[in-house]
Amino acid sequence: MKEYLQLLQHILDKGEKHHNRTGVDTISTFGYQNRYDISKYFPLLTTKKMAYKTMVHELLWFIKGDTNIKYLVDNNCHIWDEWPYEIFKKSNDFHNETLKEFIDKIKNDNEFAKKHGNLGPVYGKQWRNFNGVDQLQKVIDQIKTNPTSRRLIVCAWNPADVDKMALPPCHALFQFYVDDNKGLSCQLYQRSADAFLGIPFNIASYSLLTYIIAAMTGLKPKEFVHSFGDLHIYVNHLDQVHEQLNRTPGTLPTLKIKNVHQKIADFTIDDFELEDYSPQPSIKAPVAV
C-alpha cells in the first residue's frame, strides 16, 4: 500500500507543529485524499502487522449499535480501554485501580461494566439510532431499491450528542456509490486522523464494511476513498513512522465472506476469511487520549 506510505511522507514534508487537547503535539496538515482499489485486494497494511481480529470486532461492535466496551474486552479488543478508564478515574467508585484492574472488572463484573464501560452515544448509537433513525439499515435498503441515489450517507457527527461522548467521532461521515457495473464504492470523511495508529485501522474497517454491504445487496466491492480534515502524526510516533517508511510493501491479502446474512447485525468474525496475509513485524506506539 504505497498510497499509505505516501500519506505519511506528505505529512512529514508539508506538516506544521500543532498543540492539541491530548497534550502531545502533532505534525499536522489539512485536506488530503487516498483511493484504494478494493476489488483486487483487501487493504490491510503489510509494512507492519495489523491486529486484524481487533479491527473486525470493532466494526461488528459499531454495526450492532453497541457503545459499551464490554463486548470489545470480552473479545480481547483493547483499543477503546483508555477513554472509559479516564472517566472512571473521576468517579466516586475509583479507588486507585490500574487500567488493567479496571479492564478485569469490566470483563468479570457485568454490573460494573454496565455502569463504567459505556462511552456515551458514540459510533454505534449514531449509525443505528440517530435521533430515532437507523441510518445503516436505511442505506442498505436504499442501495437495494434506489442504487443511484446521492443520499447513501451515514453520519456519526450528531451535534446534540457530541458533548455526551467519551470521544467525538473522528471518522464522521461516509457515503456509498453504485456504478453501472454493480460496483459499490465508499468514501469516508475523517475530520481528525492519527496517521500512524488510527488510519490503517480505518482503511481496513471501512473496506470491510463495503465488502459486507456489497455482499448483502448483490454488488461487488470496488473502491474505498479516504478523505481527511486534520491529518497528523503525533510527535512521539515519529521514530515509528520513519521505521515504517523504510520498509517495502508486500503483496496485499484478499478477504472472503463465507456467509451472508439478511440482517447486518448477525455477522460474526467467523463469517470472514483473510487469505495470504504476510506482514512485517508490528511497530508499537503509545495512544494519545
C-alpha positions as CSV (number, residue, x, y, z in Angstrom):
1,M,0.0,0.0,0.0
2,K,2.3,2.7,-1.3
3,E,-0.6,5.2,-1.0
4,Y,-0.4,5.0,2.8
5,L,3.3,5.5,2.8
6,Q,2.9,8.5,0.5
7,L,0.4,9.9,3.0
8,L,3.0,9.6,5.8
9,Q,5.6,11.3,3.7
10,H,3.2,14.1,2.8
11,I,2.7,14.9,6.5
12,L,6.4,14.9,7.1
13,D,7.0,17.2,4.1
14,K,4.1,19.6,4.4
15,G,3.0,19.5,8.1
16,E,3.4,22.0,10.9
17,K,3.6,21.5,14.6
18,H,0.2,21.9,16.4
19,H,-0.8,21.8,20.1
20,N,-3.9,19.8,20.9
21,R,-6.2,18.6,23.7
22,T,-4.1,15.5,24.4
23,G,-1.0,17.4,25.4
24,V,1.1,15.5,22.8
25,D,1.9,17.8,19.9
26,T,1.3,16.7,16.3
27,I,2.8,17.3,12.9
28,S,-0.4,18.4,11.1
29,T,-1.7,19.0,7.6
30,F,-5.3,19.8,6.4
31,G,-7.0,18.2,3.5
32,Y,-5.8,15.1,1.7
33,Q,-7.3,12.1,-0.1
34,N,-6.3,8.5,-0.9
35,R,-8.0,5.9,-3.1
36,Y,-7.8,2.1,-2.7
37,D,-8.9,-0.4,-5.4
38,I,-10.6,-2.9,-3.0
39,S,-11.9,-5.0,-6.0
40,K,-8.4,-6.6,-6.3
41,Y,-7.1,-6.8,-2.7
42,F,-8.0,-6.2,0.9
43,P,-6.1,-3.1,2.1
44,L,-4.5,-4.4,5.3
45,L,-1.0,-3.0,5.8
46,T,1.9,-5.3,5.1
47,T,4.6,-2.9,6.3
48,K,3.6,-3.7,9.9
49,K,1.5,-6.4,11.3
50,M,-2.1,-5.3,11.9
51,A,-4.4,-6.6,14.6
52,Y,-6.9,-8.0,12.1
53,K,-9.3,-9.5,14.6
54,T,-9.3,-6.3,16.7
55,M,-10.3,-4.4,13.6
56,V,-13.1,-6.8,12.8
57,H,-14.5,-6.9,16.3
58,E,-14.6,-3.1,16.5
59,L,-16.5,-2.9,13.2
60,L,-19.0,-5.5,14.4
61,W,-19.4,-3.5,17.6
62,F,-20.3,-0.4,15.6
63,I,-22.7,-2.4,13.4
64,K,-24.5,-3.8,16.4
65,G,-25.1,-0.3,17.8
66,D,-23.2,-1.1,20.9
67,T,-21.4,1.6,22.9
68,N,-20.1,-0.3,25.9
69,I,-16.6,-1.7,25.8
70,K,-17.5,-5.0,27.4
71,Y,-18.1,-6.7,24.0
72,L,-14.6,-5.5,22.9
73,V,-12.9,-6.5,26.2
74,D,-14.6,-9.9,26.0
75,N,-13.1,-10.4,22.5
76,N,-9.6,-9.2,23.5
77,C,-10.0,-5.9,21.7
78,H,-8.5,-3.1,23.8
79,I,-8.3,0.0,21.5
80,W,-11.1,1.8,23.4
81,D,-10.0,1.0,27.0
82,E,-8.4,4.3,28.0
83,W,-11.4,6.5,27.4
84,P,-13.8,5.0,29.9
85,Y,-10.9,4.5,32.3
86,E,-10.2,8.2,32.3
87,I,-13.9,8.8,33.1
88,F,-13.9,6.2,35.8
89,K,-10.9,7.8,37.5
90,K,-13.1,10.9,38.1
91,S,-15.9,8.9,39.7
92,N,-16.5,8.2,43.4
93,D,-16.1,4.5,42.6
94,F,-12.4,4.9,41.7
95,H,-10.0,3.5,44.3
96,N,-6.7,3.8,42.5
97,E,-7.4,0.9,40.2
98,T,-4.9,0.5,37.4
99,L,-6.0,0.3,33.8
100,K,-5.5,-3.5,33.9
101,E,-7.6,-3.8,37.1
102,F,-10.3,-1.7,35.5
103,I,-10.4,-3.9,32.4
104,D,-10.5,-7.0,34.6
105,K,-13.6,-5.6,36.4
106,I,-15.2,-4.8,33.0
107,K,-14.6,-8.4,31.9
108,N,-15.8,-10.2,35.1
109,D,-18.4,-7.9,36.6
110,N,-21.4,-7.2,34.5
111,E,-22.9,-4.5,36.8
112,F,-19.5,-2.7,36.9
113,A,-19.3,-2.9,33.1
114,K,-22.8,-1.6,32.7
115,K,-22.0,1.4,34.9
116,H,-18.5,2.2,33.9
117,G,-17.9,0.6,30.4
118,N,-20.1,2.9,28.4
119,L,-18.7,5.6,26.1
120,G,-21.8,7.6,25.6
121,P,-23.7,7.8,22.2
122,V,-20.6,7.1,20.0
123,Y,-20.5,5.5,16.6
124,G,-22.8,2.5,17.0
125,K,-25.5,4.6,18.6
126,Q,-25.4,7.2,15.7
127,W,-25.2,4.5,13.0
128,R,-28.2,2.6,14.3
129,N,-30.2,5.2,16.2
130,F,-29.5,8.8,15.1
131,N,-32.4,10.6,16.8
132,G,-34.6,7.5,16.0
133,V,-33.2,6.8,12.5
134,D,-31.4,3.5,11.8
135,Q,-29.0,5.1,9.2
136,L,-27.1,2.0,8.4
137,Q,-30.2,-0.1,7.6
138,K,-31.8,2.7,5.7
139,V,-28.7,3.0,3.5
140,I,-28.7,-0.8,2.8
141,D,-32.4,-0.6,1.9
142,Q,-31.8,2.4,-0.4
143,I,-28.9,0.6,-2.2
144,K,-31.3,-2.3,-3.0
145,T,-34.1,-0.1,-4.2
146,N,-32.5,3.1,-5.4
147,P,-28.8,2.4,-6.1
148,T,-28.2,5.7,-8.0
149,S,-29.3,7.8,-5.0
150,R,-26.9,10.6,-4.0
151,R,-28.2,10.2,-0.4
152,L,-26.5,7.0,0.6
153,I,-25.0,8.6,3.6
154,V,-24.3,7.6,7.3
155,C,-23.3,10.4,9.6
156,A,-21.8,9.8,13.1
157,W,-21.4,13.5,13.9
158,N,-24.6,14.4,15.9
159,P,-24.1,17.9,17.4
160,A,-26.7,17.3,20.0
161,D,-24.8,14.3,21.3
162,V,-21.1,15.3,20.8
163,D,-20.7,16.6,24.4
164,K,-22.1,13.3,25.8
165,M,-19.4,11.2,24.0
166,A,-16.2,10.0,25.6
167,L,-14.6,10.8,22.2
168,P,-16.5,12.6,19.4
169,P,-16.4,10.8,16.1
170,C,-13.1,11.1,14.2
171,H,-14.5,9.3,11.1
172,A,-17.5,11.5,10.9
173,L,-19.4,10.7,7.7
174,F,-19.4,8.1,4.9
175,Q,-21.2,7.8,1.6
176,F,-21.7,4.9,-0.8
177,Y,-21.8,5.0,-4.6
178,V,-23.0,2.3,-7.0
179,D,-21.7,2.3,-10.6
180,D,-23.2,0.9,-13.8
181,N,-21.1,-2.3,-13.4
182,K,-22.7,-3.1,-10.0
183,G,-19.6,-1.9,-8.2
184,L,-20.0,-0.5,-4.7
185,S,-17.6,2.2,-3.5
186,C,-17.4,4.0,-0.2
187,Q,-16.0,7.4,0.7
188,L,-15.2,8.3,4.3
189,Y,-14.7,11.9,5.5
190,Q,-12.4,11.8,8.6
191,R,-12.3,15.1,10.5
192,S,-9.3,14.0,12.6
193,A,-6.8,11.3,11.6
194,D,-4.0,9.8,13.6
195,A,-1.8,8.7,10.7
196,F,0.3,6.0,12.4
197,L,-2.2,4.2,14.7
198,G,-5.6,5.1,13.5
199,I,-5.7,5.4,9.7
200,P,-4.5,1.8,9.0
201,F,-7.5,0.5,11.1
202,N,-9.9,2.9,9.4
203,I,-8.8,1.9,5.9
204,A,-9.4,-1.8,6.7
205,S,-12.6,-1.3,8.7
206,Y,-14.5,0.8,6.1
207,S,-13.2,-1.5,3.3
208,L,-14.7,-4.5,5.2
209,L,-17.9,-2.6,5.8
210,T,-18.1,-2.1,2.0
211,Y,-17.5,-5.8,1.4
212,I,-20.3,-6.7,3.8
213,I,-22.8,-4.3,2.3
214,A,-21.9,-5.3,-1.2
215,A,-22.5,-8.9,-0.3
216,M,-25.9,-8.1,1.2
217,T,-27.0,-6.1,-1.8
218,G,-25.7,-8.3,-4.7
219,L,-22.9,-5.9,-5.6
220,K,-19.1,-6.1,-5.9
221,P,-16.7,-4.1,-3.7
222,K,-14.9,-1.6,-5.9
223,E,-13.1,1.4,-4.3
224,F,-12.5,2.9,-0.9
225,V,-11.9,6.7,-0.9
226,H,-10.4,8.2,2.2
227,S,-10.7,12.0,2.6
228,F,-9.2,13.9,5.5
229,G,-9.6,17.1,7.5
230,D,-6.8,17.4,10.2
231,L,-4.3,14.7,9.2
232,H,-1.5,14.3,11.6
233,I,1.4,12.4,13.1
234,Y,1.9,12.6,16.9
235,V,5.5,13.7,17.7
236,N,6.0,10.6,19.8
237,H,5.3,8.4,16.8
238,L,7.9,9.9,14.5
239,D,10.5,7.2,15.1
240,Q,7.9,4.6,14.3
241,V,6.8,6.4,11.1
242,H,10.4,6.6,9.9
243,E,10.8,2.9,10.6
244,Q,7.7,2.1,8.6
245,L,8.8,4.3,5.7
246,N,12.0,2.3,5.4
247,R,10.0,-0.9,4.8
248,T,9.0,-2.2,1.4
249,P,5.3,-3.1,1.0
250,G,4.5,-6.7,0.3
251,T,1.7,-8.4,-1.6
252,L,-1.7,-7.5,-0.1
253,P,-4.1,-10.1,1.2
254,T,-7.6,-11.0,0.0
255,L,-10.7,-11.3,2.1
256,K,-13.7,-13.6,1.5
257,I,-17.1,-13.5,3.1
258,K,-18.1,-17.1,3.8
259,N,-21.7,-16.5,5.0
260,V,-24.1,-13.6,4.0
261,H,-26.8,-12.7,6.5
262,Q,-30.2,-11.0,6.0
263,K,-29.5,-8.7,9.0
264,I,-26.2,-6.9,9.1
265,A,-26.0,-7.3,12.9
266,D,-25.9,-11.1,12.5
267,F,-22.4,-11.1,11.0
268,T,-19.7,-12.6,13.2
269,I,-15.9,-12.8,12.8
270,D,-16.2,-16.4,11.7
271,D,-18.0,-15.1,8.5
272,F,-14.8,-13.6,7.2
273,E,-11.7,-15.3,5.9
274,L,-8.4,-13.4,5.4
275,E,-6.1,-15.1,3.0
276,D,-2.4,-14.7,2.2
277,Y,-1.6,-12.1,4.8
278,S,2.2,-12.0,5.3
279,P,3.0,-8.7,7.1
280,Q,6.3,-7.5,8.5
281,P,6.7,-7.2,12.3
282,S,4.4,-5.0,14.4
283,I,5.6,-1.5,15.4
284,K,4.3,-0.4,18.8
285,A,3.4,3.2,19.7
286,P,1.5,4.9,22.5
287,V,-2.0,6.2,22.1
288,A,-2.9,9.8,22.9
289,V,-6.1,10.1,24.9
